[in-house]
């Protein structure tokens, strides 16, 4: 089958890959829409510590079921579905305690298993979710990034009376924005990119430039308290360190971005501010909520998408490498 094969750092090509085999408890699907996310770019750029080449990326996938295993009853051929890409082992401490997203044998479709940048993709039946009637494949492909926003807001216990500051207005930052807004929170988004901030405003957020006056501007908008919840979605040591400074005493910091650098925090801040610092990884049980939000029409985030033919994906990755802000969100489409 045809696939976009990532053979090494910045070595993405269209080539042939063995067709996946549908096991007894699996679902074989034909991808229709597959989003490019920050994680895919990290694999492309060699910045993710979990990357092993060669691989077929793509974990934000919506497609049509073409075959089901003999033990599968939850979906049938022809169903439009999305993939929940995290596959837990079911046996480790995290899996036994309901957190397969933290599985010690962590497996991600689109990294450890071939993903959706291909003509066919296979997933365990437990990891596919039927798309609600009337929801198109492009919009449905946003379910996976939206679950990241749901998980982050759950971890931060974002509520209607909160001021939620999001550091980073990339695709994941925008997904978090949408979920926080749906929960009724006051949302402030910070970034250096003016175009991203403009779109965040369209989605209903207040915005602040992530410049040297960021701390002062956050203080001025929060009566000097800081934000109730700060969600870091940029993935740098500097933004993680800033998050702790920008949160109100007794508030919550949620780290979503994947930063490889060491983070330096003043040990005194833990007791002085009694701050809760929480990690957020992928999601657990969030797909039904994500699909319901998308079907309701309340999520405007998919408007950011630029549709690109699947087999032109290599040039799109190169474009985003040269200019990360060239596209708000690229979605590869297989006709």
C-alpha positions as CSV (number, residue, x, y, z in Angstrom):
1,X,0.0,0.0,0.0
2,X,1.0,3.6,-0.4
3,X,2.2,5.4,2.7
4,X,4.2,8.5,3.8
5,X,7.3,6.8,5.3
6,X,9.5,8.7,7.7
7,X,12.9,7.1,7.4
8,X,14.9,9.5,9.5
9,X,15.2,13.1,10.5
10,X,13.6,15.2,7.7
11,X,13.5,12.1,5.5
12,X,9.9,11.7,4.6
13,X,8.9,10.1,1.3
14,X,6.0,8.5,-0.5
15,X,6.6,4.8,-0.8
16,X,5.3,1.2,-0.4
17,X,4.6,-0.3,3.0
18,X,3.2,-3.8,3.8
19,X,-0.6,-3.8,4.2
20,X,-1.7,-4.2,7.8
21,X,-3.3,-7.5,8.9
22,X,-6.7,-7.3,10.7
23,X,-6.6,-9.6,13.7
24,X,-9.6,-11.0,15.5
25,X,-10.1,-8.0,17.8
26,X,-8.9,-5.4,15.3
27,X,-10.5,-2.9,12.9
28,X,-9.0,-2.1,9.5
29,X,-9.9,1.3,8.2
30,X,-9.2,3.5,5.2
31,X,-8.1,7.0,6.5
32,X,-9.9,9.9,5.0
33,X,-8.6,12.8,7.1
34,X,-5.4,12.7,9.2
35,X,-4.1,15.8,11.0
36,X,-0.5,16.8,11.3
37,X,0.2,17.6,14.9
38,X,3.2,19.0,16.9
39,X,4.1,15.4,17.8
40,X,4.4,14.4,14.1
41,X,6.6,17.4,13.5
42,X,8.8,16.4,16.5
43,X,9.3,13.0,14.9
44,X,10.1,14.6,11.6
45,X,12.7,16.9,13.2
46,X,14.2,14.2,15.5
47,X,13.1,16.1,18.7
48,X,11.0,13.4,20.3
49,X,12.9,11.0,22.6
50,X,10.5,8.2,21.8
51,X,11.0,8.3,18.0
52,X,12.2,5.2,16.2
53,X,12.6,5.1,12.5
54,X,11.2,4.1,10.0
55,X,7.6,4.9,10.9
56,X,4.3,5.9,9.5
57,X,2.9,8.8,11.4
58,X,-0.6,10.2,11.8
59,X,-2.6,9.6,15.0
60,X,-5.4,12.2,14.4
61,X,-7.3,9.9,12.1
62,X,-10.9,9.6,10.8
63,X,-11.7,6.9,8.3
64,X,-14.1,4.3,7.1
65,X,-14.1,0.7,8.4
66,X,-13.2,-1.7,5.6
67,X,-12.8,-4.9,7.6
68,X,-13.5,-6.1,11.2
69,X,-12.0,-9.0,13.1
70,X,-14.1,-12.0,13.9
71,X,-14.5,-11.0,17.5
72,X,-15.5,-7.4,16.8
73,X,-19.1,-6.3,17.3
74,X,-18.9,-2.5,18.2
75,X,-18.5,-1.3,14.6
76,X,-19.3,-2.7,11.2
77,X,-17.9,-2.3,7.7
78,X,-18.8,1.2,6.3
79,X,-18.9,2.9,9.6
80,X,-17.1,6.3,9.9
81,X,-14.8,6.1,12.9
82,X,-12.0,7.9,14.7
83,X,-9.0,6.3,16.3
84,X,-8.0,6.6,19.9
85,X,-4.3,6.2,19.4
86,X,-3.0,5.2,22.8
87,X,-2.9,1.4,23.3
88,X,-2.2,0.3,26.9
89,X,-0.8,-3.1,27.8
90,X,-3.6,-3.6,30.4
91,X,-1.2,-5.1,33.0
92,X,1.1,-2.5,34.4
93,X,0.3,-0.3,37.4
94,X,-1.0,2.6,35.3
95,X,-3.3,0.4,33.2
96,X,-4.6,-1.4,36.3
97,X,-5.4,2.0,37.8
98,X,-7.3,3.4,34.8
99,X,-4.4,5.4,33.3
100,X,-3.4,3.6,30.1
101,X,-2.1,7.0,28.8
102,X,0.8,6.5,31.3
103,X,1.4,2.8,30.5
104,X,5.0,1.7,31.1
105,X,4.7,-0.2,27.8
106,X,3.2,2.9,26.1
107,X,2.2,2.3,22.5
108,X,0.9,5.0,20.2
109,X,-0.6,4.3,16.8
110,X,1.3,6.6,14.5
111,X,4.6,5.9,16.3
112,X,5.0,2.4,17.7
113,X,2.4,1.1,15.2
114,X,1.8,2.5,11.7
115,X,-0.6,5.4,11.7
116,X,-3.0,7.1,9.4
117,X,-0.6,8.7,6.8
118,X,-1.3,5.6,4.6
119,X,-4.0,4.0,2.5
120,X,-4.9,1.6,5.3
121,X,-4.5,1.6,9.1
122,X,-5.4,-1.0,11.7
123,X,-6.4,-0.4,15.3
124,X,-7.8,-2.5,18.2
125,X,-11.6,-2.4,18.2
126,X,-11.5,-0.9,21.7
127,X,-9.7,2.1,20.2
128,X,-12.1,3.1,17.6
129,X,-15.2,5.3,18.1
130,X,-18.1,5.7,15.8
131,X,-18.5,9.3,14.5
132,X,-22.0,10.8,15.2
133,X,-24.3,11.2,12.2
134,X,-23.8,14.4,10.3
135,X,-20.2,15.0,11.4
136,X,-17.9,15.2,8.4
137,X,-14.5,13.4,8.4
138,X,-12.4,16.6,8.5
139,X,-14.2,17.9,11.6
140,X,-14.2,14.5,13.2
141,X,-10.4,14.2,12.8
142,X,-10.1,17.0,15.4
143,X,-11.5,14.7,18.0
144,X,-8.0,13.5,19.0
145,X,-6.5,16.9,19.6
146,X,-9.7,18.0,21.3
147,X,-9.2,15.1,23.8
148,X,-5.8,16.6,24.7
149,X,-7.7,19.7,25.7
150,X,-10.2,17.8,27.6
151,X,-7.6,15.9,29.6
152,X,-5.6,19.1,30.3
153,X,-8.8,20.8,31.6
154,X,-9.7,17.8,33.7
155,X,-6.3,17.7,35.2
156,X,-6.4,21.4,36.0
157,X,-10.0,21.2,37.2
158,X,-10.9,24.1,35.0
159,X,-14.3,25.5,36.0
160,X,-16.7,28.4,35.1
161,X,-15.3,30.8,37.7
162,X,-11.7,30.3,36.7
163,X,-9.3,32.4,34.8
164,X,-7.4,30.0,32.6
165,X,-4.1,31.2,31.0
166,X,-2.9,29.1,28.1
167,X,0.8,29.4,27.1
168,X,1.0,28.6,23.4
169,X,-1.6,29.2,20.6
170,X,-0.6,26.3,18.4
171,X,-3.1,23.6,17.5
172,X,-3.1,22.0,21.0
173,X,-3.3,25.4,22.7
174,X,-6.4,26.2,20.6
175,X,-7.9,22.8,21.5
176,X,-7.4,23.6,25.2
177,X,-8.9,27.1,24.6
178,X,-12.0,25.6,23.1
179,X,-12.6,23.1,26.0
180,X,-11.9,25.7,28.7
181,X,-14.3,28.1,27.0
182,X,-16.9,25.4,26.8
183,X,-16.5,24.9,30.6
184,X,-17.3,28.6,31.0
185,X,-13.9,29.7,32.1
186,X,-12.4,33.1,31.3
187,X,-9.6,32.2,28.8
188,X,-6.4,34.2,28.2
189,X,-3.9,32.9,25.6
190,X,-0.3,33.9,25.2
191,X,2.0,33.5,22.2
192,X,4.5,35.4,20.2
193,X,2.8,34.8,16.8
194,X,0.4,37.6,16.0
195,X,-1.6,35.5,13.5
196,X,-2.1,32.7,16.1
197,X,-3.2,35.3,18.7
198,X,-5.7,36.7,16.2
199,X,-7.3,33.4,15.7
200,X,-7.4,32.8,19.4
201,X,-9.4,36.0,19.7
202,X,-11.8,34.8,17.1
203,X,-12.4,31.7,19.3
204,X,-13.3,33.9,22.2
205,X,-10.1,34.3,24.2
206,X,-8.3,37.3,25.5
207,X,-4.7,37.4,24.2
208,X,-1.4,38.6,25.5
209,X,1.9,38.7,23.7
210,X,4.5,36.3,25.2
211,X,7.1,39.1,25.3
212,X,9.1,40.6,28.2
213,X,5.9,42.2,29.6
214,X,4.0,38.9,29.9
215,X,4.1,38.7,33.7
216,X,3.2,42.3,34.1
217,X,0.3,42.0,31.7
218,X,-1.0,38.8,33.3
219,X,-0.9,40.5,36.7
220,X,-2.8,43.6,35.4
221,X,-5.6,41.4,34.1
222,X,-5.9,39.3,37.3
223,X,-5.8,42.0,39.9
224,X,-2.2,41.0,40.7
225,X,-3.2,37.5,41.7
226,X,-2.1,35.5,38.6
227,X,-4.2,33.0,36.8
228,X,-6.2,30.3,38.7
229,X,-5.0,27.7,36.1
230,X,-2.0,28.0,33.8
231,X,-1.8,25.4,31.1
232,X,1.6,25.1,29.3
233,X,1.2,24.1,25.6
234,X,4.4,25.3,24.1
235,X,6.8,22.6,25.2
236,X,9.8,24.6,26.3
237,X,11.6,24.8,29.6
238,X,11.2,28.6,29.6
239,X,7.4,28.4,29.3
240,X,7.2,25.7,32.0
241,X,9.2,27.9,34.3
242,X,7.0,30.9,33.4
243,X,3.9,28.9,34.2
244,X,4.9,28.6,37.8
245,X,5.5,32.3,38.1
246,X,2.2,33.2,36.4
247,X,-0.2,31.1,38.4
248,X,-2.0,32.4,41.5
249,X,-0.9,31.1,44.9
250,X,-2.8,27.9,45.5
251,X,-3.5,27.6,41.8
252,X,-2.9,24.8,39.3
253,X,-0.2,24.4,36.6
254,X,-0.8,21.8,33.9
255,X,2.1,20.8,31.7
256,X,1.0,19.6,28.3
257,X,4.0,20.5,26.1
258,X,6.8,18.0,25.6
259,X,10.1,19.7,26.6
260,X,13.4,17.8,26.4
261,X,15.4,20.4,28.3
262,X,15.8,20.4,32.0
263,X,13.5,22.7,33.9
264,X,14.8,25.0,36.7
265,X,12.3,25.9,39.4
266,X,12.9,27.8,42.6
267,X,12.3,25.2,45.3
268,X,10.8,27.9,47.6
269,X,7.9,28.4,45.2
270,X,6.4,25.0,46.1
271,X,5.7,26.0,49.7
272,X,5.4,29.8,49.2
273,X,2.6,29.4,46.6
274,X,1.5,25.9,47.5
275,X,1.1,25.4,43.8
276,X,-0.1,22.2,42.2
277,X,2.0,21.2,39.2
278,X,0.4,18.5,37.1
279,X,1.4,16.6,34.0
280,X,-1.1,15.9,31.3
281,X,-0.4,13.1,28.7
282,X,-2.7,12.3,25.9
283,X,-6.2,11.4,27.3
284,X,-8.2,8.8,29.1
285,X,-11.9,8.2,28.3
286,X,-12.2,11.6,26.6
287,X,-13.3,10.6,23.0
288,X,-17.1,10.4,23.7
289,X,-17.0,14.0,25.1
290,X,-14.8,15.2,22.2
291,X,-17.1,13.8,19.6
292,X,-20.2,15.2,21.4
293,X,-18.6,18.6,21.5
294,X,-17.8,18.5,17.8
295,X,-21.2,17.3,16.9
296,X,-22.9,20.1,18.9
297,X,-21.3,22.7,16.7
298,X,-19.9,24.6,19.7
299,X,-16.3,23.9,18.7
300,X,-15.0,26.3,16.1
301,X,-11.4,25.1,16.2
302,X,-11.7,22.9,13.0
303,X,-12.1,26.2,11.0
304,X,-8.3,26.5,11.3
305,X,-7.7,23.5,9.0
306,X,-6.0,23.6,5.7
307,X,-6.8,20.5,3.6
308,X,-3.9,19.0,1.7
309,X,-3.9,15.9,-0.5
310,X,-2.3,13.0,1.5
311,X,0.4,12.3,-1.0
312,X,1.6,15.9,-0.9
313,X,2.4,15.5,2.8
314,X,6.2,15.5,2.4
315,X,6.2,19.0,1.0
316,X,3.8,20.1,3.8
317,X,6.2,18.8,6.5
318,X,9.0,20.6,4.8
319,X,6.9,23.8,4.6
320,X,6.2,23.6,8.4
321,X,9.8,22.9,9.1
322,X,10.8,26.1,7.3
323,X,8.0,28.2,8.8
324,X,6.1,26.6,11.8
325,X,3.5,29.3,11.5
326,X,2.8,28.8,7.8
327,X,-0.4,26.8,8.5
328,X,-2.5,26.9,11.7
329,X,-3.4,23.2,11.2
330,X,-2.7,20.9,8.2
331,X,-5.0,17.9,7.6
332,X,-4.0,15.4,5.0
333,X,-6.9,14.1,3.0
334,X,-7.2,10.9,1.1
335,X,-9.8,11.1,-1.7
